[in-house]
Amino acid sequence: RWGAKAEIIAPPGAPDWAPPPPSPQQAMIKALGRAHRWLKMLETGKVASMKELAEMEKLDGSYVSRIFRLTLLAPDIVAAILDGDQPEGLTLADLMEPLPMLWSEQRDRLGFPERD
């Protein structure tokens, strides 16, 4: 102890430890959670508009709008992302691009298999 500060000393030869960086899947899951939380806030009247939502979250309105579009993803795409079964290489940036409204076209664009 050094005053009020505690110091941890690793044994000699121990590697430096740092938490692993967030995975792309974690970023997508966080964004999906935010989008659906914001949708609920709008539906319940907790916020009256996207502008009010952006101000309340202290975020840029454009960013809020792009994340909010994730609420329009096909349910099977959302489920695959939450299960970690998304196509390899799919990123949050891919999801934030304007996507078609038709779920079949979303699947094609993002590399998900066709559904029967």
LUMDOPA-32888 format. One record per residue (C-alpha): residue in one letter; z, x, y. Coordinates in nm, 2 decimals, padded with zeros to 4 digits, always signed. Example, Ala and Ser with C-alpha at 12.3 -4.5 7.8 and 13.67 -1.06 7.14 Angstrom:
2
NODE bati      Z      X      Y
NODE    a +00.78 +01.23 -00.45
NODE    s +00.71 +01.37 -00.11
% end
This chain:
116
NODE bati      Z      X      Y
NODE    r +00.00 +00.00 +00.00
NODE    w -00.08 +00.11 +00.35
NODE    g +00.11 -00.11 +00.58
NODE    a -00.01 -00.47 +00.53
NODE    k -00.33 -00.36 +00.36
NODE    a -00.35 -00.31 -00.02
NODE    e -00.59 -00.05 -00.16
NODE    i -00.73 -00.05 -00.51
NODE    i -00.81 +00.29 -00.65
NODE    a -01.05 +00.29 -00.95
NODE    p -01.01 +00.55 -01.22
NODE    p -01.22 +00.86 -01.19
NODE    g -01.58 +00.81 -01.31
NODE    a -01.56 +00.43 -01.29
NODE    p -01.88 +00.28 -01.14
NODE    d -01.87 +00.11 -00.81
NODE    w -01.85 -00.26 -00.85
NODE    a -02.03 -00.52 -00.64
NODE    p -02.09 -00.88 -00.71
NODE    p -02.44 -00.95 -00.85
NODE    p -02.68 -01.09 -00.59
NODE    p -02.75 -01.46 -00.62
NODE    s -03.04 -01.55 -00.85
NODE    p -03.34 -01.75 -00.74
NODE    q -03.22 -02.03 -00.95
NODE    q -02.88 -02.04 -00.77
NODE    a -03.07 -02.06 -00.44
NODE    m -03.28 -02.36 -00.56
NODE    i -02.97 -02.53 -00.70
NODE    k -02.78 -02.49 -00.37
NODE    a -03.08 -02.62 -00.18
NODE    l -03.12 -02.93 -00.41
NODE    g -02.75 -03.00 -00.37
NODE    r -02.77 -02.98 +00.01
NODE    a -03.08 -03.20 +00.02
NODE    h -02.92 -03.48 -00.19
NODE    r -02.59 -03.45 +00.00
NODE    w -02.78 -03.49 +00.33
NODE    l -02.97 -03.79 +00.19
NODE    k -02.64 -03.96 +00.10
NODE    m -02.51 -03.89 +00.45
NODE    l -02.82 -04.06 +00.60
NODE    e -02.81 -04.35 +00.36
NODE    t -02.44 -04.42 +00.42
NODE    g -02.47 -04.39 +00.80
NODE    k -02.25 -04.08 +00.83
NODE    v -02.53 -03.94 +01.04
NODE    a -02.79 -04.15 +01.22
NODE    s -03.08 -03.90 +01.23
NODE    m -03.21 -03.57 +01.10
NODE    k -03.15 -03.43 +01.45
NODE    e -02.78 -03.53 +01.43
NODE    l -02.76 -03.39 +01.08
NODE    a -02.91 -03.05 +01.19
NODE    e -02.66 -03.04 +01.48
NODE    m -02.37 -03.13 +01.26
NODE    e -02.47 -02.86 +01.00
NODE    k -02.54 -02.61 +01.28
NODE    l -02.89 -02.55 +01.14
NODE    d -03.24 -02.55 +01.27
NODE    g -03.40 -02.89 +01.25
NODE    s -03.72 -02.75 +01.09
NODE    y -03.51 -02.59 +00.81
NODE    v -03.32 -02.91 +00.75
NODE    s -03.65 -03.10 +00.73
NODE    r -03.80 -02.85 +00.48
NODE    i -03.49 -02.86 +00.26
NODE    f -03.47 -03.24 +00.28
NODE    r -03.82 -03.27 +00.13
NODE    l -03.66 -03.16 -00.20
NODE    t -03.53 -03.51 -00.24
NODE    l -03.89 -03.61 -00.31
NODE    l -03.93 -03.39 -00.61
NODE    a -04.01 -03.55 -00.95
NODE    p -03.68 -03.61 -01.14
NODE    d -03.79 -03.40 -01.44
NODE    i -03.86 -03.10 -01.20
NODE    v -03.51 -03.13 -01.06
NODE    a -03.36 -03.16 -01.41
NODE    a -03.56 -02.85 -01.53
NODE    i -03.43 -02.65 -01.23
NODE    l -03.07 -02.75 -01.29
NODE    d -03.11 -02.66 -01.66
NODE    g -03.27 -02.32 -01.57
NODE    d -03.60 -02.43 -01.74
NODE    q -03.82 -02.39 -01.44
NODE    p -04.14 -02.18 -01.47
NODE    e -04.08 -01.81 -01.44
NODE    g -04.15 -01.69 -01.09
NODE    l -04.07 -02.03 -00.92
NODE    t -03.87 -01.97 -00.60
NODE    l -03.71 -02.18 -00.33
NODE    a -03.99 -02.07 -00.10
NODE    d -04.24 -02.24 -00.34
NODE    l -04.03 -02.56 -00.33
NODE    m -04.01 -02.56 +00.05
NODE    e -04.39 -02.56 +00.09
NODE    p -04.54 -02.91 +00.16
NODE    l -04.58 -03.07 -00.18
NODE    p -04.79 -03.37 -00.29
NODE    m -04.62 -03.70 -00.32
NODE    l -04.76 -03.77 -00.66
NODE    w -04.52 -03.62 -00.92
NODE    s -04.81 -03.52 -01.15
NODE    e -04.96 -03.32 -00.87
NODE    q -04.62 -03.16 -00.80
NODE    r -04.60 -03.05 -01.16
NODE    d -04.95 -02.90 -01.15
NODE    r -04.88 -02.72 -00.82
NODE    l -04.54 -02.57 -00.93
NODE    g -04.65 -02.48 -01.29
NODE    f -04.45 -02.74 -01.49
NODE    p -04.61 -02.88 -01.81
NODE    e -04.78 -03.22 -01.79
NODE    r -04.58 -03.52 -01.91
NODE    d -04.71 -03.78 -02.15
% end
